[in-house]
């Protein structure tokens, strides 16, 4: 424990780092009171930075049916370029990751299968043979991975695929279920991270205990995964008053962090009366997550948190984001990890105040700048997707 604490402190930056924010931009070119964009996806992986270009993916109903789109903004541009449709048919829960030099890989669910393509330019590739949902992506150490929830008998289970890239064409090298045995209950919403040593971590929602528990597994090479372990250190059992099979936790997100580390954040209802809270855990390179840490400060204790996301980088920066309604309407909040605890909650300028701001997506670029995307709802403009960039002061 002492060695792990020292390593956490080495990875950390100075406490409670302040941010200087750009003016928010609207990502979507089409919006209105009857158009409903969605940013929900496994691992909340809807924004990425490739070279000097930021990309955002989402789904909306502007065409009358759900469709997925990508919008890009080079650093020198004042606004996002016109969006690019990702799929030919109805599309759900898109995600993306950066390839470098302004190129991305996007993935999504379409016609009951999961698909991916290189952008700009590439053609879509169906990744799954069986019915599948909730795809996510991760790249690192020169390797690209995808994970999704795939039908296997009565229930879905988590599979991890290693993808290969030939120019603008994607291929599938391997597809491996995390557990070889057929699932005993539902598995879903996977999160992926590729650590600095090339090892792969996958986390997901698991119902084998008759209530939702985030589980986690590791692989040195993406081909063989260790037996799943609980991500949570809370012994979830029956909820107070016999309400359900257990208090539960959901929507794990992962990020690579430091030289070999992985950090996790999820929504946890161990404090049953206040709804979901944001909790975190850290793997400093041992491929074992340690003690859980509550993320939000005391001002967020009495209300529920939603849409949590964790983002980190190789230099040890680590930031958690979520939304909650502590000030009466949903706002986007963030907290920096200082090596011992998460700092005071800070509202994201432009993503707080009148109206409703929620569903944050985020990423850190190579220079340590923070890129945040969120939904902004008001009665005049309907729902817009907004974006802002922050630099450390």
ABEGO torsion letter per residue (X at the ends): XAAAAAAAAAABBBBGBBBBBBBBBBABABBEAABBBBABBBGGBABBBBEABBBBBBBBAAAGBBBBBBBBBBAABABBBBBBBABABBBBGBBBBBAEGGBBBBBBBBGGBBBBBBOBGBBBBBABABBBBGBBBBBEGGBBBBBBBBBBEABBBBBBBBBBBBEABBBBABBBBABABBBABBBBGBBBBBBAAGBBBBBBBBAAAGBBBBBBBBBAAGABBBBBBBABABBBBBBBGGBEAEAEBBGBBBBBBEAABBBBBBBBAABAAAEBBBBBBBBAGAGBBBBBBBABBAAAAABBBBGBBBBBBAAGBBBBBBBBAAAGBBBBBBBBBAGABBBBBBBBBGABEBEBBBGBBBBBBAAGBBBBBBBBBBAAAEBBBBBBBBBBX
